[in-house]
């Protein structure tokens, strides 16, 4: 990571700051993505690498089952990961895109869960696939924001009715404007059903990354297709403002970690190996 590539165009950077998101299509090489997908499917059905996984079914509105499951590691704080998936998620060009959008190179990387979405056709029209929500805690002051960025990675081609990640163009400004308008109110962004129909599904090929503002309202759409959809979400934060990590990255496989450059070890908050 000696040089500083610019995977995003000036127009894409401008669109991110205006709309709160930008899609970088095919950012991760297809061969890495295909290998990651195959390894995660194998982990799903066969286990491995010492994991004792619980498969957690995600619920939609009114606690409906909506065909989405994710592996949760309850034995320790080690992220659920395979060697092949680790290579894809830590693909350096994804980091460089985040630096362009945040205007800073001193970032921390946070790994997230992998999410499978299987075919599900709701019988009740009132069912929705997921509540519109904001993951990030809304700050008291927006000075210097955004201080972080979300990255939704597609490991399968996502087409219409295929379980797309959905955002509200300009939705981050809705959140900021609400809070500024009524600063003393207790605003909640864990479920905003009135925003459900405003969400735009993002269709893109495998290897694409959706960069989105941490205050972007979002949800997942139904996957009505026979093929499963596989994705993960990671986050980059400016180091001075990074929250506590959900996982302990040092618990990952030592062989995988040894392959990382010193710069990328720093992103994950890992010490350099002792020579």
C-alpha positions as CSV (number, residue, x, y, z in Angstrom):
1,X,0.0,0.0,0.0
2,X,2.8,2.4,-0.8
3,X,1.0,4.3,-3.5
4,X,-2.5,5.8,-3.3
5,X,-4.8,4.6,-6.0
6,X,-8.0,6.4,-6.7
7,X,-10.6,3.7,-7.6
8,X,-13.5,6.3,-7.5
9,X,-13.9,9.1,-10.0
10,X,-14.4,12.7,-8.9
11,X,-18.1,12.3,-10.0
12,X,-18.6,9.3,-7.7
13,X,-17.0,11.1,-4.8
14,X,-19.3,14.1,-5.4
15,X,-22.4,11.7,-5.7
16,X,-21.5,10.1,-2.4
17,X,-21.5,13.4,-0.5
18,X,-24.7,14.5,-2.2
19,X,-26.7,11.2,-2.1
20,X,-25.1,9.5,0.9
21,X,-23.9,6.5,-1.1
22,X,-22.1,5.4,-4.2
23,X,-21.8,2.0,-5.9
24,X,-18.3,0.9,-7.0
25,X,-19.1,-2.0,-9.4
26,X,-16.8,-5.0,-9.7
27,X,-14.3,-3.4,-7.3
28,X,-13.1,-6.8,-6.0
29,X,-11.7,-9.2,-8.6
30,X,-14.2,-11.9,-9.6
31,X,-11.8,-14.8,-8.9
32,X,-11.4,-13.6,-5.3
33,X,-15.2,-13.2,-4.9
34,X,-16.0,-16.7,-6.3
35,X,-13.4,-18.3,-4.1
36,X,-14.8,-16.5,-1.1
37,X,-18.4,-17.5,-1.9
38,X,-17.4,-21.2,-2.3
39,X,-15.5,-21.2,1.0
40,X,-18.4,-19.6,2.9
41,X,-20.9,-22.1,1.5
42,X,-18.6,-24.9,2.6
43,X,-18.3,-23.3,6.1
44,X,-22.1,-23.0,6.2
45,X,-22.7,-26.7,5.6
46,X,-19.6,-28.4,7.0
47,X,-18.2,-26.0,9.6
48,X,-14.4,-25.9,10.1
49,X,-11.5,-24.0,11.6
50,X,-12.7,-24.5,15.1
51,X,-15.9,-22.5,14.8
52,X,-19.0,-23.5,16.8
53,X,-21.5,-21.5,14.8
54,X,-25.1,-20.6,15.5
55,X,-27.1,-19.8,12.4
56,X,-29.3,-16.9,13.3
57,X,-32.5,-16.3,11.3
58,X,-33.1,-12.6,10.8
59,X,-36.6,-11.2,11.4
60,X,-38.6,-8.8,9.3
61,X,-41.4,-6.5,10.4
62,X,-43.8,-8.0,12.9
63,X,-41.2,-10.8,13.5
64,X,-41.8,-12.4,10.1
65,X,-39.2,-15.0,8.8
66,X,-37.8,-13.5,5.6
67,X,-35.3,-16.1,4.3
68,X,-32.2,-14.4,5.7
69,X,-29.6,-16.2,7.9
70,X,-26.2,-15.3,9.2
71,X,-23.5,-17.3,11.1
72,X,-22.9,-16.0,14.6
73,X,-19.8,-17.2,16.5
74,X,-20.9,-17.5,20.2
75,X,-17.8,-19.1,21.5
76,X,-15.5,-16.1,21.4
77,X,-15.1,-12.7,19.7
78,X,-13.5,-14.1,16.6
79,X,-15.1,-12.9,13.4
80,X,-16.7,-15.6,11.3
81,X,-14.3,-15.8,8.3
82,X,-12.6,-18.1,5.8
83,X,-9.1,-17.6,4.3
84,X,-10.6,-16.8,0.9
85,X,-13.2,-14.4,2.3
86,X,-10.6,-12.6,4.3
87,X,-8.6,-11.9,1.2
88,X,-11.6,-10.5,-0.6
89,X,-12.8,-8.4,2.3
90,X,-9.3,-7.0,2.9
91,X,-8.8,-6.2,-0.8
92,X,-6.8,-2.9,-0.5
93,X,-8.6,-1.1,-3.3
94,X,-11.7,-1.1,-1.1
95,X,-9.7,0.8,1.5
96,X,-8.5,3.4,-1.0
97,X,-12.0,4.1,-2.0
98,X,-12.9,4.8,1.6
99,X,-10.0,7.2,1.9
100,X,-11.2,9.1,-1.1
101,X,-14.7,9.5,0.4
102,X,-13.5,10.4,3.9
103,X,-10.6,12.5,2.8
104,X,-8.2,10.8,5.3
105,X,-5.8,7.9,5.2
106,X,-5.7,7.1,9.0
107,X,-8.6,4.7,9.1
108,X,-9.6,1.6,11.1
109,X,-11.3,-1.4,9.5
110,X,-14.1,-3.3,11.3
111,X,-15.1,-6.7,10.0
112,X,-18.8,-7.7,10.1
113,X,-21.0,-10.7,9.6
114,X,-21.8,-12.6,6.4
115,X,-25.4,-12.7,5.4
116,X,-27.2,-15.3,3.2
117,X,-30.5,-14.4,1.7
118,X,-32.6,-17.3,0.4
119,X,-35.8,-17.4,-1.7
120,X,-38.7,-16.1,0.2
121,X,-42.1,-15.0,-1.2
122,X,-44.3,-13.4,1.5
123,X,-47.9,-14.6,1.8
124,X,-49.0,-11.5,3.7
125,X,-48.7,-8.3,1.7
126,X,-48.2,-6.4,5.0
127,X,-44.9,-8.2,5.5
128,X,-41.7,-6.3,4.8
129,X,-38.3,-7.8,4.5
130,X,-36.5,-5.6,7.1
131,X,-37.2,-2.5,9.1
132,X,-35.7,0.7,7.6
133,X,-33.0,1.6,10.1
134,X,-29.7,3.4,10.8
135,X,-26.9,1.4,12.3
136,X,-24.8,4.2,13.7
137,X,-25.6,6.1,16.9
138,X,-26.7,9.6,16.0
139,X,-24.2,12.1,17.3
140,X,-25.0,15.3,19.2
141,X,-22.9,17.3,16.8
142,X,-22.3,16.8,13.0
143,X,-19.1,18.8,12.9
144,X,-16.6,16.9,10.8
145,X,-19.1,14.2,9.6
146,X,-19.0,11.7,8.1
147,X,-16.3,10.2,10.4
148,X,-16.9,6.7,9.1
149,X,-18.3,4.8,6.2
150,X,-20.1,1.6,5.7
151,X,-19.2,-0.9,2.9
152,X,-21.8,-3.5,1.7
153,X,-19.9,-6.1,-0.3
154,X,-21.8,-8.3,-2.9
155,X,-20.4,-11.8,-3.2
156,X,-23.1,-12.8,-5.7
157,X,-24.7,-11.0,-8.6
158,X,-27.6,-9.0,-7.3
159,X,-30.4,-8.4,-9.8
160,X,-34.0,-7.4,-9.6
161,X,-35.9,-9.3,-6.9
162,X,-32.6,-10.8,-5.7
163,X,-32.3,-9.5,-2.2
164,X,-30.7,-6.1,-2.9
165,X,-29.3,-3.7,-0.3
166,X,-31.6,-0.7,-0.3
167,X,-30.8,3.0,0.6
168,X,-32.7,6.2,0.5
169,X,-30.9,8.7,-1.8
170,X,-30.2,11.7,0.5
171,X,-31.4,9.8,3.5
172,X,-28.5,10.8,5.6
173,X,-29.6,14.4,5.2
174,X,-33.1,13.5,6.4
175,X,-31.6,12.2,9.6
176,X,-29.4,15.2,10.1
177,X,-32.2,17.7,9.3
178,X,-34.6,16.0,11.7
179,X,-32.0,16.2,14.6
180,X,-31.1,19.8,13.9
181,X,-34.7,20.8,13.6
182,X,-35.7,19.2,17.0
183,X,-32.4,18.8,18.9
184,X,-34.1,18.1,22.2
185,X,-36.2,15.2,20.9
186,X,-35.5,11.5,21.3
187,X,-35.2,10.5,17.7
188,X,-35.3,6.8,16.9
189,X,-34.0,5.3,13.7
190,X,-34.4,1.6,14.5
191,X,-37.7,1.3,12.6
192,X,-39.1,4.0,10.2
193,X,-41.9,2.3,8.3
194,X,-42.9,5.6,6.7
195,X,-39.6,5.5,4.8
196,X,-39.9,1.9,3.5
197,X,-41.2,2.8,0.0
198,X,-38.5,5.5,-0.4
199,X,-35.7,2.9,-0.5
200,X,-33.9,2.3,-3.7
201,X,-32.6,-1.3,-4.4
202,X,-29.1,-1.4,-5.6
203,X,-28.4,-4.0,-8.3
204,X,-24.8,-4.8,-9.1
205,X,-22.5,-7.7,-10.0
206,X,-20.5,-9.8,-7.6
207,X,-17.4,-7.9,-6.4
208,X,-19.3,-4.6,-6.1
209,X,-19.1,-2.5,-3.0
210,X,-21.8,0.0,-1.9
211,X,-20.2,2.7,0.1
212,X,-22.7,4.5,2.3
213,X,-22.8,7.3,4.9
214,X,-23.1,6.0,8.5
215,X,-26.3,7.9,9.0
216,X,-27.9,6.4,5.9
217,X,-31.3,4.7,6.5
218,X,-31.2,1.3,4.8
219,X,-32.8,-2.1,4.6
220,X,-32.7,-5.4,2.6
221,X,-35.2,-6.4,0.0
222,X,-36.7,-9.9,-0.5
223,X,-34.9,-12.4,-2.5
224,X,-37.5,-14.0,-4.7
225,X,-35.0,-15.9,-6.9
226,X,-33.9,-19.5,-6.7
227,X,-30.2,-18.4,-6.2
228,X,-29.1,-17.3,-2.8
229,X,-27.6,-13.9,-2.2
230,X,-24.4,-13.6,-0.2
231,X,-23.0,-10.3,1.2
232,X,-21.1,-8.8,4.1
233,X,-20.8,-5.4,5.6
234,X,-17.6,-3.8,6.9
235,X,-16.9,-0.3,8.2
236,X,-14.0,2.1,8.1
237,X,-13.7,4.8,10.7
238,X,-11.3,7.7,11.2
239,X,-9.0,6.4,14.0
240,X,-9.6,9.4,16.2
241,X,-13.3,8.7,16.2
242,X,-13.4,4.9,15.9
243,X,-15.9,3.1,18.2
244,X,-15.0,-0.1,20.1
245,X,-14.9,-3.1,17.7
246,X,-17.5,-5.8,17.9
247,X,-14.9,-8.5,17.2
248,X,-11.3,-9.1,18.2
249,X,-9.4,-9.2,15.0
250,X,-6.3,-10.7,16.7
251,X,-8.3,-14.0,17.1
252,X,-8.2,-14.6,13.4
253,X,-6.1,-17.3,11.9
254,X,-2.4,-16.4,12.4
255,X,-1.5,-17.6,8.9
256,X,-4.0,-15.3,7.3
257,X,-2.8,-12.4,9.4
258,X,0.9,-13.0,8.5
259,X,0.0,-12.4,4.8
260,X,-1.2,-8.9,5.5
261,X,1.1,-5.9,4.8
262,X,2.1,-3.8,7.8
263,X,-0.2,-1.0,6.6
264,X,-3.3,-3.3,6.6
265,X,-2.4,-4.8,10.0
266,X,-2.6,-1.2,11.2
267,X,-6.0,-0.8,9.7
268,X,-7.2,-3.8,11.7
269,X,-5.5,-2.5,14.8
270,X,-3.1,-5.5,14.9
271,X,0.5,-5.3,16.2
272,X,3.3,-6.2,13.8
273,X,4.4,-9.8,14.0
274,X,7.5,-10.4,16.2
275,X,10.4,-11.4,13.9
